[in-house]
Amino acid sequence: MAKLDFITLANIIFKDKNKYKFISDEDKENNFFMLNRKFAIKYPKQAQFFNNKNINKASAIDVWYQVFYKTTNGTPQWWWKTKQQKTKIKSKFNNNDIKMIKGYHSLSNNDISFLTIYYEDKLKAEIKRIKKFNN
């Protein structure tokens, strides 16, 4: 069998379970790191246990296969981890004021976030000062 990438091996573990017996130990060892890392999304303690330099990587993949043998009928939802949406902090400044101060002082979004959190009063005063000069 040709060399397998970790996605193909994961599909075999989750979906095509009857093809697992044809996977070589070398393919299991080559894909162990990525698979163990992905399995850690749902099972962090178990993945940490297998994350040992002396572990037999092929046997660890065999154990993971046994874990998912009867519990999955396809790729589980947690496998496709989505980015968590950041909660936006309601700003006391309007967008025009933020654009104006960013342009005037060449600030990044991170700089503005920092200033709104820690130096809100000084930022308000600076916006007021810049507006006064622009008028």
N, C-alpha and C positions, 0 to 999 in steps of 0.2 A: 504494500500500500504506500502511496506517496506521502510525503511529509504533511502533517496536519498543522493548521494554525489553531489558535485557541478558540476561535469562533466556531470552527467546524467541530472541534472536540466538544465544546459546550452543547452544540446542537445534537450531537450524538448522545451525550449524557442526558439531555432533557427530552429529546424527541425520538431519535432513531436508536432506541436502546438495544435493539438486536444487532447493531453494527459494532457495539462496544467490544465484543470479543476479538475483533480483528485489529484493534489498536495496539501498536507495539509499545513496549515499556519506554523506548527512546522518545516516542511522541508524547507520552505522558510526562516524562521528565522535562522535556523541552517546554511544555506548556503549563507546567505546574505553577510557576510564579504568577502568571496572569490569571489563571483560573482561581487559584487560592485567594488572590486579591479581590476578584469579583465575588467569590463566595462570602468574603468577609463583610459584604454589604448587609447580608441577612444573618450570617452566623459568625460574628467577630471573634468570640472566644474559641470556637473550634478552629477557625482559620489561624488564629494566633498559636494554637497548640501545634498545628502542622508547620508553622513558620519557624522551624528549627533546622540548623545547618546539618544535623545528623539524621534527619528524617529520610526514609525511603520514599522518594517523590512519587514513584509509580504506584506504590501501595497506598499513599495518601490519596491519589486520584481515584484509586479503586474504592476507598472508603467513601469519598464524596459521591461516587457513582451509586454506591449502595444506599446512601442517604436519600438521593433523588430518584431511586429506581421506582418506588411506588408512590411517592408523594407528588410527582409532577407529571402532567400530561401536556407538555409543551414548555416553552420558555416562561418562567415565572415573571410576574410584573416587577418585582424588585430588581431583577437582572438589569433592566433598563432604567437605572437610577437617573432621575431628572434633577436638574438644578433647582434648589429651593429658591422660591421667589423672595427677594429682599423686600421687607416692608419699608415703604417710603415714609419718611418722617415729614410731616406737614411743615412746610417752611413758612416762616413769618415774612419772607421777602418775596416780592413778585418776580417773575422771570425777567422782566426788562431791567430791574435793578441788578439782578445777578449777572446778566449779560454785560451790563455796563461796567460793573466792578471787575469782572473777569477780563474784559478787554483793556481796561485802564491799567490794571496791575499785572496782566498776563498770568492769571491764576488758573489752576486746573479745577476739575470738579471735586477732587479730594481736598484741595485747599479750601474751597468754599464750604464743604461739609465740616471740616475742622473748625473753620471760623464761626460757622453758625452754631456749633455746639459749645465752643469754649470762649469765644469772644463776640457774642451776639451784639452787645452794646457798642463795642468799638466798630463793628461792621456797620451797624445802623448809622453811627456818626460819620463814618467814611462815605457811605452812600449819600448821606445828606450833604456832605461837603462837596462831593463830586457833582451832584445835581446843582448845587449853588453856583459852581464854576461854569457848568455847561449852560446855564440860563443867562 
